[in-house]
Structure formats: structure tokens, C-alpha cells
Amino acid sequence: MLKWAIIFAVISLVAGLLGFTGVAAGAAGIAKILFFVFLVLFVVVLALGLMGIGAVKKRL
């Protein structure tokens, strides 16, 4: 998902340089949404990993 956010950010920069402001604004909006979705999912997975949810614990 982060890959797609970076791709849309690059598309936005190129479109902005070429003068396509509408396309640049749309691509920047999509990149921003994808980045925040990635960030939320990353924090959730990180929190679950730190709490040990889903980990198989061995008995001694």
C-alpha cells in the first residue's frame, strides 16, 4: 500500500510540473489517503505484534 502511495505521489509531482493541476491534485489526494490507511494499518499490526496476539507460546 505504501508502494501505491509513493507511485501516486510521483504521478502528482510529474503532473504538477507539466501543468496538469487537476490531475496533480487528484493524485495527491489519493496518495494522502493511501498513506494514512497504511499508517493506521502499520500501527495496528505493530501493536498486535507487541502484545503477542496470535503468537504461539510454548509450554516449558
C-alpha positions in Angstrom: 0.0 0.0 0.0 2.9 2.3 0.7 4.2 1.5 -2.8 0.9 2.8 -4.3 1.1 5.9 -2.2 4.6 6.6 -3.4 3.5 6.0 -7.0 0.6 8.4 -6.8 2.9 11.0 -5.1 5.3 10.7 -8.0 2.4 11.0 -10.5 1.2 14.1 -8.7 4.7 15.7 -8.9 5.1 14.9 -12.6 1.6 16.2 -13.4 2.2 19.3 -11.4 5.5 20.0 -13.2 3.7 19.5 -16.6 0.9 21.9 -15.6 -1.9 19.4 -15.1 -3.1 20.8 -11.8 -6.4 18.9 -11.7 -4.6 15.5 -12.2 -1.9 16.6 -9.7 -4.5 17.5 -7.0 -6.3 14.2 -7.6 -3.2 12.1 -7.4 -2.0 13.9 -4.3 -5.3 13.3 -2.6 -5.2 9.6 -3.4 -1.6 9.4 -2.2 -2.5 11.1 1.1 -5.4 8.7 1.7 -3.4 5.6 0.9 -0.5 6.8 3.2 -2.8 7.4 6.1 -4.5 4.0 5.6 -1.0 2.4 5.5 0.0 4.3 8.7 -3.1 3.1 10.6 -2.7 -0.5 9.5 1.0 -0.4 10.4 0.3 0.9 13.9 -2.4 -1.7 14.4 -0.2 -4.6 13.3 2.7 -3.2 15.4 0.5 -3.0 18.5 -0.8 -6.5 18.0 2.7 -7.8 17.5 4.0 -6.2 20.6 1.1 -7.6 22.6 1.8 -11.0 21.3 -1.7 -11.5 19.8 -1.6 -14.6 17.5 1.8 -15.8 18.7 2.1 -19.5 19.6 3.6 -19.8 23.1 5.4 -23.0 24.0 5.0 -24.5 27.4 8.1 -25.2 29.4 
